[in-house]
Amino acid sequence: MVGFHDAPAATRNTMTRCDHFSDEKRWNVAWTIQVTGIRELRNALKAAEGRLPSELRKGLNEVANIIVVDARRHIPVRSGKLAGTLRARSTQTAAQVVLGTARTPYAQAVYWGTGPRPGQRGPHNIKPHQVMHESFDRNKAPIANALRSVLDRLAATIEA
């Protein structure tokens, strides 16, 4: 709680003369701001500091899983191996949706597409299937709601 209180009577509303402006009179008004509960807030932040990073990472994984679930339904399937590599990954500051592993080197060609490659072997003219971008565009509102709920849970963790 923040409150505004007057300064002690000795310094309140006293008129002083400035030496270098001899004709001017200036008012010297002092205010103090008192914040109550700052110590409790600091203690709560210190107590929650150990739990917050893991809680935030878990929450960001939940948000990224919204895209994973939707994108997995729209990814082109031959063997299902590529769809199995679609996964959520997060750190304390970012959430990512990852497609492909070392066993699926064709993941980028499927996602971004390829043009004609004269004189080279392999697939030619693959249409891009940007399922993660399309999934994000389809699910902007649920993603925003999920982020809000993650932040609310983090705030509740700090307050507890």
C-alpha positions as CSV (number, residue, x, y, z in Angstrom):
1,M,0.0,0.0,0.0
2,V,1.3,3.4,-0.9
3,G,0.5,6.5,1.1
4,F,1.4,10.1,0.8
5,H,2.3,11.9,4.0
6,D,3.3,15.4,4.7
7,A,6.9,16.1,5.8
8,P,7.6,17.1,9.4
9,A,6.3,20.6,10.3
10,A,9.8,22.1,10.4
11,T,10.3,21.6,6.7
12,R,6.7,22.0,5.5
13,N,5.8,25.1,3.4
14,T,8.7,27.2,4.5
15,M,9.7,30.1,2.4
16,T,13.4,30.5,1.8
17,R,15.5,33.0,-0.1
18,C,17.9,31.8,-2.7
19,D,21.3,33.6,-2.5
20,H,21.8,33.9,-6.2
21,F,18.2,35.0,-6.9
22,S,17.9,37.7,-4.3
23,D,14.5,39.1,-5.6
24,E,12.8,35.7,-5.9
25,K,11.1,33.8,-3.2
26,R,10.7,30.0,-3.6
27,W,8.6,27.6,-1.7
28,N,10.3,24.6,-0.3
29,V,7.8,21.8,0.0
30,A,8.8,18.3,1.0
31,W,6.8,15.1,0.6
32,T,7.5,11.5,1.6
33,I,6.2,8.3,0.1
34,Q,5.7,5.4,2.4
35,V,5.3,1.9,0.9
36,T,3.8,-0.7,3.3
37,G,4.3,-4.4,2.5
38,I,7.5,-4.1,0.5
39,R,9.3,-6.4,2.9
40,E,6.6,-9.0,2.6
41,L,6.7,-8.7,-1.2
42,R,10.5,-9.2,-1.2
43,N,10.2,-12.2,1.0
44,A,7.4,-13.7,-1.2
45,L,9.6,-13.2,-4.3
46,K,12.6,-14.9,-2.7
47,A,10.4,-17.8,-1.6
48,A,8.9,-18.2,-5.1
49,E,12.2,-17.8,-6.8
50,G,13.0,-21.4,-6.7
51,R,9.7,-22.6,-8.1
52,L,9.1,-19.9,-10.7
53,P,11.6,-21.0,-13.5
54,S,10.3,-24.6,-13.6
55,E,6.6,-23.4,-13.4
56,L,7.2,-20.9,-16.2
57,R,8.9,-23.6,-18.4
58,K,6.0,-26.0,-17.8
59,G,3.4,-23.3,-18.6
60,L,5.2,-22.4,-21.8
61,N,5.3,-26.1,-22.8
62,E,1.5,-26.2,-22.3
63,V,1.1,-23.2,-24.6
64,A,3.4,-24.7,-27.3
65,N,1.5,-28.0,-27.1
66,I,-1.6,-26.2,-28.4
67,I,0.3,-25.7,-31.7
68,V,1.7,-29.2,-31.6
69,V,-1.7,-30.9,-31.3
70,D,-3.2,-28.8,-34.1
71,A,-0.2,-29.0,-36.5
72,R,0.1,-32.7,-36.1
73,R,-3.3,-33.2,-37.7
74,H,-2.2,-31.2,-40.8
75,I,1.3,-32.4,-41.4
76,P,1.7,-34.6,-44.6
77,V,1.9,-38.3,-43.7
78,R,3.6,-41.2,-45.5
79,S,5.1,-43.2,-42.7
80,G,4.1,-41.0,-39.7
81,K,7.8,-40.6,-38.7
82,L,7.8,-36.8,-39.5
83,A,4.6,-36.2,-37.5
84,G,6.1,-38.0,-34.6
85,T,9.0,-35.6,-34.4
86,L,6.8,-32.6,-33.9
87,R,7.2,-31.5,-30.2
88,A,7.1,-28.6,-27.8
89,R,10.3,-27.4,-26.2
90,S,10.7,-24.4,-23.8
91,T,13.2,-22.6,-21.7
92,Q,12.5,-20.1,-18.9
93,T,12.1,-17.3,-21.5
94,A,10.8,-18.9,-24.7
95,A,8.6,-21.6,-26.1
96,Q,9.4,-23.4,-29.3
97,V,7.7,-26.0,-31.5
98,V,10.3,-28.2,-33.1
99,L,9.9,-30.4,-36.2
100,G,12.5,-33.0,-37.3
101,T,15.4,-34.9,-35.9
102,A,18.6,-36.4,-37.3
103,R,16.5,-39.4,-38.5
104,T,14.2,-37.1,-40.5
105,P,16.6,-34.9,-42.5
106,Y,13.8,-34.2,-45.0
107,A,11.8,-32.2,-42.4
108,Q,13.0,-28.8,-43.7
109,A,12.3,-29.8,-47.3
110,V,8.7,-30.7,-46.4
111,Y,8.2,-27.7,-44.2
112,W,9.7,-25.0,-46.4
113,G,9.4,-26.8,-49.8
114,T,12.0,-27.1,-52.5
115,G,12.2,-25.8,-56.0
116,P,13.5,-27.6,-59.1
117,R,17.0,-28.9,-58.6
118,P,18.4,-29.7,-62.1
119,G,21.3,-32.2,-62.1
120,Q,20.7,-33.4,-58.5
121,R,19.0,-36.5,-57.2
122,G,16.2,-36.4,-54.7
123,P,12.7,-34.8,-54.5
124,H,11.9,-31.9,-56.7
125,N,9.2,-29.3,-56.5
126,I,7.9,-30.1,-53.0
127,K,5.1,-27.8,-51.9
128,P,5.8,-26.1,-48.6
129,H,3.7,-27.3,-45.7
130,Q,4.2,-24.7,-43.0
131,V,1.9,-26.4,-40.5
132,M,3.3,-24.7,-37.4
133,H,2.8,-21.2,-38.8
134,E,-0.7,-22.1,-40.0
135,S,-1.5,-23.7,-36.7
136,F,-0.3,-20.5,-34.9
137,D,-2.5,-18.4,-37.1
138,R,-5.6,-20.6,-36.4
139,N,-5.1,-20.7,-32.7
140,K,-4.1,-17.1,-31.7
141,A,-7.0,-16.6,-29.3
142,P,-6.5,-20.0,-27.4
143,I,-2.7,-19.3,-27.2
144,A,-3.3,-15.8,-25.7
145,N,-5.8,-17.3,-23.2
146,A,-3.3,-20.0,-22.3
147,L,-0.5,-17.5,-21.8
148,R,-2.9,-15.4,-19.5
149,S,-3.7,-18.5,-17.4
150,V,0.1,-19.3,-17.1
151,L,0.8,-15.8,-15.9
152,D,-2.1,-15.9,-13.5
153,R,-0.8,-19.1,-12.0
154,L,2.7,-17.6,-11.7
155,A,1.2,-14.5,-9.9
156,A,-0.7,-16.9,-7.6
157,T,2.6,-18.7,-6.9
158,I,4.2,-15.4,-5.9
159,E,1.3,-14.3,-3.7
160,A,1.2,-17.7,-1.9
